[in-house]
Each structure stands twice: as structure tokens, then as C-alpha cells.
Amino acid sequence: MTARGIESIVPTHRLLEGGGFPVRRPAALGRLTDPFLLLDEMGPVDWPPGEAIGAPAHPHRGFETVTYILQGRMCHEDSGGNSGVMGPGDVQWMTAGRGVVHSELPHPEFLKSGGVMHGFQIWVNLPAGKRMMERRYQDVPADEIPVAESDDGLVRAVVVAGECLGVSAIIETVIPITYLHVSMLPGGSLKQTLPNELNGLVYCFGGAVKVGAEDGVELVEDGEMAILTEGDEVTFSISEDAEEGAELLLLAGKPLDEPIARYGPFVMNTEQELRQAFEDYQSGNFA
Ligand code: MN
């Protein structure tokens, strides 16, 4: 097995998304993070009563949005009448495919009471042959998402997609994807198999984690995204004498290696397909 290390560290910046909610986002994702198009950490933000903001109706075509809520409650609703509520630990893997128009808003009760909203939305690209597939929702409540735990109890991994410590995800992905939320305590370590054909990245959103094995170890800190080098496995660890644990997302996927024509919520292969997406959206041909 060849250990993966860190190819580069990508800093994050804060900006407002949707109707004006704060996100922390790594600088532009590109070839080395293919098939991932976007990684947004939503908040954490402590909304006063009546002020929480989400994303009013907007379209998507050509890819998947994956929403994972850590704190807070939100509602989603699409123009086809699909709707649902998401709370802590819930995952929505939405394949927009040929098109969806939806809203993602704070739950009315959450809006009224205020509170902390925290979560993630990542965008996963689709291969050309699947870009226009029928839309598909996989809404999985927290208690149905598999969780892996190390024997020493120092590592816990929510297995959104892929496999960890012998525990497999229940969500189906169009192309091979690994999506783990790993929580580690001081002294913990995790060796994760990650086949060489997958691009891998690590986003740390609490504490700091050591990535790599033996002399190739580098630290990834809160708010940093690390792009992994090639290899078959990756090791995460935290020193026994560290003051705190770490929270991280491990994302890996098979690169599509296709041309991308992208504008806002539309991701296609060619400019012609992009123009068609606009036309279809404007003529109401998405719902
Ligand atoms: Mn959306």
C-alpha cells in the first residue's frame, strides 16, 4: 500500500450564499478535486429569532447537491411537489439530473426561535451520460446513516458514502464516492483505504489533524482543505497530548476528466448545453 500525503493546502474564505447566509468555502476547486465542484460549510451561525436566511427558489441541472445538517432545521421544496424537513445528522443526496427548481429555507419554527445553523453542502459532478438523468432524492434521517467507530473509541465516522472500518454507506452514488464525517479525540488514529483512482480531499472544520504516515505527516487545521497526493490509503491522527480533538470531512471520488461548462447552478459539458439549460429553465421546462 502507498500512503497518501498532502499535495496542497487550500485556504477557505467566507462569503454569503443563497439569500445571504454565511458559508466558509475553499478557494476554487479544480482538476485535482474532480468530481467535486463545490464544498460549502454553512455557518456555524447563531441566528437571532426571526432572522435566519436560506436559499429561495433556484434551479440546478447536471450534477448532485449533497446536504448534511449538523445543527438547526431546514425545509426543502421543489417545483414538482417534493418536500421535506432536515435536522441534525440528516442527509439529502439530491441528483438534480435534467433539472430541479427548489428552495432550501430555515424551518418556520427554527426561524421563529432562532438558533445555531451548521452544516455542509457539496456539489458532485455527473458524467456526461448521466447528466440528464431523472431527478432522484435520497433523504436519509440521521438514525439511518451508518456510523463506524474504532475499537479504542477515539474515532467515530459518519459514513455518508463509501466505506469506513468495515461499515458501508446506504446511499447510492452514480460514480464511486467516499464521504465521511470523521470525529477524532486526542490519541486517535484512522487508516482509511482510498483506491488510487479516486481524487481525495480533507476539509478540517474543528481542531487540527495530522495527515500522512511516518515522515510525510502534515497538519491540516480548522478552515483548511487539503488535497491528497496519489496512493492507496490515508492515515489521520491526533497526538495524545493535543488539547482538543478534530472534526473533518473526507471526500474522495473518481475524477470524470471531462470538459466542464459551468455557470451558477448549471454544470454541463459544452457551452451549447449550458445555453440549452438556460433556455429550458426560462421556458419552465425544468419541472
Ligand atoms: Mn439548491
Boltz pocket constraint, residues with backbone or C-beta under 6 A from the ligand:
constraints:
  - pocket:
      binder: B
      contacts: [[A, 55], [A, 58], [A, 59], [A, 60], [A, 65], [A, 102], [A, 104]]
      max_distance: 6.0
